Amino acid sequence: MKFTVIGAGAWGTAFAIHLARAGQEVTLAPRRAEQAQALAAARENADYLPGIALPPALRIDHDLAPALAETEVVLLACPAQALRETSARLREHLGRAHPPLVISLAKGLELGTHLRPSQVIAEMLPGGHAGSLTGPTNAAEVARGLPAAMVLAVAPASAAVQELQAALSGATLRVYTSDDLPGVEFGGSLKNIYAIAAGCCDGLRLGDNSRAALLTRALAEMVRVGVALGARPETFYGLSGFGDLVATCHGAWSRNREFGFEVGGGKSVAALMANRKTVVEGYKTAQSFHGLCLAKQIEAPILREMHGILFENKAPAGAIRALMTRSLKQETGGPMATGR
């Protein structure tokens, strides 16, 4: 299949490398012309994936018009808050009545609208198919060809999904499909917030017991929030939920966990955000989910406390204390139980 990957950060570059290695026709489209020139000259993304060579077959082109001329699938590798702008840019260059299949690699909810990535794409590119590809994947490991697995969800469902699943899969990346697009996207978004929380626990030096308890309750909260918003509970026990939660909360590479670690260690949230060059998706996603849960009257104590830390200047130790001293509950049995 013919792919265009828009966005040449770590993840966009890594996935373009994977597709080229799998024998697909792929064009990597950086946002800036000077970045495209640098990548084409060095055949390496030194800023985001240093030391990993770009395959000879991988095309690099800043100009979207020729890249999109015969593209069957567009992958949007940009932050969730930039999806609307990127989709608008894509719409300007498509030059056809019906857009190709457009898949988001982002994980987050849009501020203000609370829309999921595929909803933003569908709103900006009506008449096409929009979806998400997500899961527990570190960009550098995918780029190096280490084994990984992801889940693909597309709405509305079509026969092209199986063809795309086969094209995306290979010897080092196994792609599953799901027909629960809301669940897949909610899981990928929520886990970033909980990864910041896990980092806070580590920054506070609270130990393994605390982190294990936090992640267990975070999974229960993830299911409860997702189901209340229309997703199926079983989706959150798959790659886009539990799988991504484990990877992002434990991986030393996780920007969300690292950010939480620094906050837990006493650094100012405002100072950390002001000096960042890379995106912490969980930061604005926490703000969006907090507003959504308030509007829908969904009980989400971990999300509430993380919002307090990130946007209300609440001390991480105070947030932990608030969680530990809530009214006592019963943990009900069964893999789909979501006792509060």
N, C-alpha and C positions, 0 to 999 in steps of 0.2 A: 504494500500500500504506500501511498505518497503522503507524507506527514510534513507539517510545518510546526515548529516549536517556537512560540513567541515568548521571548524572555530568556536572557543568557546569564542568569545567576547560577548558583551551584546546582539547583535541582533541574532547571531547564537544560543546562549543559549536560548534566549527567544523563538525563533521559534521552537527549538527542544522541549521545554516545552509545547508549544501549540500543536504540533503534538502528543506528548505522551498523553496529556490530551484529545485529540480528538480520541484516540483509535488507532492511527497508530503505526506501528513498526518503531522505529526511533533510530538511533545511532548517537551520538554527537562525532565528531572526532576532538579533539583539535590538534593544530599544534605541541605542545611540550608534551613529555611524562610526565614530572613532573606536568604539568597542568592537564593532564588526571588523574594522580594519586591523585592530590589534590581534584579534583571535585568528583571522585569516593568515596574518603574517607569522605569528608564533606557533600556530596549531596547538595552542594550549590556553586554557583560561586561568592565567596566573593569579588573578584576583580571588577566584572562588574555588578552583580545583587545581592548585599548583602541582606540577609533576605528573599530571595525567594527560597523555597525548590525545588530541582529537583525531579520530579515524580519517584516513584520506577520503573516504566516500562521503563524509559529512560536509554538506554545503553550508556556507555562511553568507547571509545576505540581509542587509539592513532594510532594503527596499521590499516592502510587503507585496506589491503588485505582482512582480514576476514569481515570487515565492508561492503566492496563493493561486496562480493561474490554473494549475491542475491538481491542487491539493485535495485529498479526500478527507483528511482529518487534521484539525488544528488543535494543538495542545497549548493552553494558556498557562505559562509558568510565571505568574506574577503574584504579588501579595493580594490577599482577599480584598483589601480596600482599594486596590488599583484595577480590579476586574472590570468595573463599569467603563472606566476610561479606555482600558485596553480593548474591550469589546466594541466600543465606539470607533476606535482606530481600525479595528478589523473590519467593521461594517463599511467604512469609507473605501477600503481597498478591495473588497470582494468582487464588486462589479458583476454580480449575478443575482437573479431573483431569489434563489434558494441557497442559503449558506451551507457549507459542508458540515460534517459532524464536528462539533466543538466540545472539547473536553477540558475541564478545569483540573489543574494540579494544585490549586490553592486550598487552604484549610482555615476557614473562618466565616463569620457572619458580617455582612455589610452594616456599618454604623448607620443609624437612623431608620433604615428600612427593615433591618433584621433579616434580610433575604440571604438564602444560601447561595453558594457560587453558581450552581446551575440555574437558579432562578434569575440571577442578575444577567447571565448570558442569554437566557430565553427572552427576557424583557428587552434586551438590546438587539437581539438577532431573531426576531419572530419568524416562525415558519420552519425553523430548523430543528435539529436534534442536539440537545445539550446534556452533558453528563459530567461525572467526576471520576477520577482515578486516584485512589488513595490507599494508604496502608503504612505499615511500619518499615519505612525505607530511609536510610541515611544516604545522601547524595553521593558522597565519596565512595561508599561501598558499592552502590549500583554502578557507578562509573568504572570501578575496578573490576566489575564482573563477579562480585561475591553473590551467593545465592540469596534471593529475596522473593517475597510474594506480595501481591496487591489485590485490590478488588475494584472492579469497574461497574459503574451503575449509569444507565442512560435512560432518559425519558423524552418522548414516549419510546417504549420498547420497539425494537425492529430487528429484522434478520441480520442487519449489518453488525449488530453487537457481537455475534459469534465470530464473524470474520475479523472484526477489530480485536477481539480477545486473542485470536490465534496470531494476529500480526504483532501484538504487543508482547506476547509470550516468547520465551526462548530458553536456552539451556541454563541461564542464570536468573531468569525472572519468570515466575509463574503467576498468571493473572486469572483470578476468579471473577465471576459476574454476580451481580445482585440486582433484584428488581425493587429494592427498598432504597431509592435514591435519597429521601430525607434522612433515613437512619445512617447511611454511609457518610453523608456530609455532616450530620450532627456529631457523629463519633469523631471524625477527623478534626472537627473544630473544638469540641469540648476537651479533648485530651491535651491540647496546648495549655489550657487554663490550669488543668490539674498538674501538668508538668511544672508550671511555675510554682504551684503549691508544694510539690515534692522537692523542688530546689530550695524553697524557703525552709523546709524541715531540715534539709542537709546543711544549709547555711547556719541554722540555729543549733546544729550538732545534737539533734534530738534522737538519733540512733535508728537502727533497723526496725525496731518494733513500731515506732511512730510512722515511718514511711509505709510499712506494710499495712497498718491500720488505715492510713490515709488513702492509699490506692484501692483498698477493698471498698471503703465507703464512697470513694470517687466513682468507682464502677457502678455501684448501686445508684448513686445520684445521676450518673450519665444515663442509665436506663430509664429512671423515673422522668427526667427532663425530656428525653427523646420521645418516650411513649406519649407523654402529655402533649407533645408537639406533632404527633401523627406518625411517628416511626414505629417499627416493630421491635419488640424487646430482643429477639434473638440476634438481630443485626449487631448489637453492641458487644456480643460475645465473640465476634469474628475479627477479621484483620483490621477493619476500619475503627473498631472500638477498643476491645481489650488488647489486641495485638499492638496497635499504635500507642495505646496508653503505656504499656510495658516498655516499649522501645524508647519513647520520648521521655519518660520519667527516670530511666536508668542510664541512657546513653550519654557518655561524656561529651558527645558532639552536639547534643540538643541545645539550641539557643534559648528555648523557653526554660529548660531546667537550669541552665547556667545563669540566666537572668534572675530567676527565683533564688538561686544560691547567693548571688550578690546582694539581693534585697534582704534575705534572711541574715546575711552577715553584717548588715547594718548600713549598706549604701542607700543613698537616696534614689527613689524611683525616678524623680524628675531629672536628676543628674545622669542617671544611666540611660534614659531615653534620649536626652539631649545630645549625648556623645556617640550614639550608636550609628554604625554604617550598615548593619544588617537588620532585617525585620524580625521582631518578636511577635509572631501572629497572635499569641495568647493574650497580649496586652489589650488591644482594641477589641478582640473577641470577647474578653471578660466584660467589657463595658457594654457591648451589644447584647450578650446573653443576659446580663443583669437586668437591662431594660426590658427584654423580652419576658423574662420570668416574672418580673413585677407586673407587667401588663396582663399576663396570662394567669397570675396568682399561683405560680408553681413554686413549691418549697424546695429550695436548693441552698442549704446552709454553707457548703464549701464555696460555691460560686459567690455567695453573698459576702463571705469573709475575704475572699480574694479581691473582690471589688473594693472592699474597705481598705485593704492594703495598697492597692494600685491607684485608687482615685480619691480616697478619703483620708490619706495620711495615717492610717491605722498601723500600729506597730505589729509586726508579724507575731511576736510572742503573745500579744493581746488577742489576736485572731485565733491562735491555737487554744488559748484559755477559753475563749467564747465557745469554740467547738466542743471542747472537753467537758464543759459545765452545762451544756444544754440539758433539757429534760431527758431522762433515761428512756430508752426504747427497747423493744424486743426485736431480735434479728430472726425473721421468719425463714423457713427452709425453702429449698428449691432454687434451681439456677435462674429463674425469672423473678424471684422475689426482690422487692425494692424497698424493704422496710427503712424508715427514715432514722 
